Structure formats: structure tokens, C-alpha cells
Amino acid sequence: MALEAFRLDGKAAIVTGASRGLGRAMALALAEAGADVALGARAEAELAETARGVERLGRKALILPTDVTAYDQVEALVERAVQGLGRLDILVNNAGTAGVRSFAEMAPEEFRRTIEVNLVGVFNGCRAAAGRLIAQKSGKIINLASVLGAAGLPGYSAYSASKGGVIALTKALAVEWARFNIQVNAVAPGWFVTDMNSEAFADAKVRERLLRDVPLRRTGRVEEIGPLVVYLASSASDYMTGQTVFIDGGHTAG
């Protein structure tokens, strides 16, 4: 009976940044739990690969190329997802970007771009889904934050600022939308090796430096994030809202 609470049969989800890495892993986990999934990202060819994975699990997949910094595109993503899947129950705001740059050398445009993708992109997703979720008085929103939203690291000031904003937005929106039975939570991954950071982790010295602060002394495996997202998307987490769950090998516990 406890395990049944984690099932997502008959549910429909949107996952942004679903073309690779953690986004793909989360989309596949939701599909494995029974959800149909609308996949948003800019890279259409890579979205097709994620879609094939969803379909192999017996679920429906929609490929919806989207730039999350453009509100009209995100609004269209939500509408096309509802049209194609018949409903919307789960929204995973995962699309993100990261770069390493010392603050004194960072161009204002680079800072703004990071905020636009990582924070404004989350706003756009939540705002575009707002009317539908409020009207049906139910919904699960999962925003992707980061361990660096709570811990500093040289060269990541823009990224940290954007992810700290995601954590704060998640709390505020959870309180505002609780009366509509919409749960809003965030996942804050620690060090997972993905296409976004694989070059850095290929450097032995950089890898050693980053893992020094991780008690488990390893990076996360992409498949380890899926079960957490399924929990937050399911009825098992109905009494949980406004929380940021760190999946970071103990980084923020040290």
C-alpha cells in the first residue's frame, strides 16, 4: 500500500531541460512510475532520444522544443502539453546553465543570462502553469535548485545567486499556493557528473577539490535523482511543501 502512493498512473508531467543529464533521468523516472511526459529543451535531437526512452517504458512522450527564458514559448509548452496529454499534474523546472568565472571578470551580460535561464526560467514555468493548476486545485511543482544555492564556491557567484533565488521562490510560492492544494518543492543536487560539468570533473585536481567537501567522497549517479523526484511528484508527498531537498552526498551537512 505504501508503494502504491508513489505510482503516477494517469498523470501527465512536463520536464524542462529534458534533453540530457539529470533532466533526462527525471523524465524517465516519472515515466517508469506511470506518467506521460512532455519534454522541453532547446536541443530537439536530444529530446528525441529522451522520448524514445519514455516510450520504451510504455508511456507517451511529447517533444516540445522550448527556450525557457522566453515566456511565450513556455506558455506554448504548457498549452501543447495539455492538448497532447489531456491534463497537467506535474511540472519539473529543470532547465539550467552554469559557467565558471571570477566575479571581477564576469560580464554583466553573463550574470543576467544565468539568472534568466536558472531563475526566470523557473518563474516562467510556474507562471505559465498557474491558471490551470489553480483551477483544478491540485498540482506538483518541482524546481531544480543546487547545493550551491546554499554553499559558496569561487567562480560560481552567478550560478549560486540564481539557485538561491530558486530556493526562496519555492518557499514563497508554496505558501501562496498551499490553499489550492499545489505542492511546491525543490531538489538541490550536489555534484553529479553531466554534460554541463564533465570537462571540470575530467581534471583530477578539480575533481579532488570538489569532492573534498563531500563526506561520501563521490559524485552522484544520475539515476539516483529519479526516485526523489517521483516521491515529490506523487501523492506520497502531499503533506510536504516549501521544502528544498539536498541530494549531495552530505555536502551541506558538513
C-alpha positions, -999 to +999 in steps of 0.1 A: +000+000+000+028+024+008+044+018-026+012+025-044+013+061-032+044+065-054+026+055-086+019+082-112-005+062-134-028+085-154-007+116-145+009+140-170+042+158-164+063+185-180+101+183-176+122+212-189+159+207-197+149+171-205+173+166-234+201+151-213+217+146-179+195+150-148+166+162-169+165+130-189+169+109-158+140+126-141+118+123-172+125+086-174+118+080-137+085+098-140+076+076-170+086+044-152+063+054-123+034+057-148+033+093-160+031+106-196+058+132-202+061+164-222+098+171-228+110+207-232+145+219-241+163+237-270+180+206-284+154+188-304+176+159-315+185+150-279+149+154-268+140+127-293+164+103-276+147+110-242+113+105-259+124+071-271+133+061-236+099+073-223+081+053-250+102+022-243+087+024-208+052+023-223+043+059-217+035+088-241+062+114-248+058+148-265+088+166-279+084+203-274+115+224-282+114+254-258+137+282-247+126+287-210+138+323-210+110+332-235+077+333-216+056+330-248+075+297-256+069+284-221+033+293-222+030+274-256+048+245-240+022+242-213-007+245-237+007+220-261+014+196-233-021+198-221-035+194-256-013+164-262-015+146-229-050+157-219-040+172-185-012+186-164-003+173-129+034+177-125+059+204-136+096+199-132+115+232-138+149+217-145+164+237-174+196+254-164+230+267-173+263+271-155+297+286-161+328+293-141+340+329-140+356+350-113+333+377-102+357+405-111+359+393-147+323+385-152+305+405-178+271+418-167+255+400-197+268+367-184+253+373-150+220+383-164+219+352-188+225+328-158+197+345-139+174+344-169+178+307-175+180+294-139+156+317-121+134+335-146+130+301-164+115+287-132+092+317-128+081+313-164+072+276-159+053+283-127+035+313-141+025+296-173+011+266-154-006+288-127-040+292-142-045+255-149-032+242-116-051+267-095-083+260-114-081+223-108-069+228-072-041+203-075-005+201-088+031+192-080+058+216-089+095+206-085+121+232-091+158+224-095+180+243-071+216+233-063+239+227-034+255+260-045+222+278-036+233+272+000+271+269-002+296+292-019+323+282-043+347+305-061+337+312-097+301+303-093+286+336-080+260+340-107+250+303-105+248+305-067+227+336-069+203+321-093+199+288-074+195+307-041+167+326-058+151+293-068+151+281-031+135+314-020+109+314-048+100+278-040+093+287-003+072+318-012+052+301-039+045+270-017+030+293+010+009+312-015-004+282-033-010+259-004-047+268-003-050+255-038-036+221-029-005+227-050+027+214-035+059+233-045+092+218-036+128+220-048+156+195-053+191+207-047+216+183-063+253+182-053+279+170-076+265+149-104+287+145-135+267+156-165+275+172-199+274+206-182+304+199-159+321+168-173+351+188-185+357+201-150+355+167-134+379+153-160+406+173-143+419+152-114+428+183-093+394+199-098+376+166-090+397+162-058+390+198-048+352+195-053+348+161-036+369+172-006+337+188+008+315+157+002+315+133+031+306+103+008+336+112-014+319+105-047+297+122-072+260+113-075+248+089-102+222+104-125+198+076-118+199+084-081+178+116-086+148+099-102+133+082-071+134+115-052+116+133-080+090+105-082+083+110-045+078+147-048+056+142-078+034+116-061+007+115-035+033+102-011+045+138-006+010+155-003+019+169+032+053+183+021+056+217+005+081+246+005+110+223+011+144+220-006+157+185-005+195+183-008+208+152-025+245+160-022+264+132-005+264+151+028+280+183+014+256+207+032+257+186+064+294+192+069 
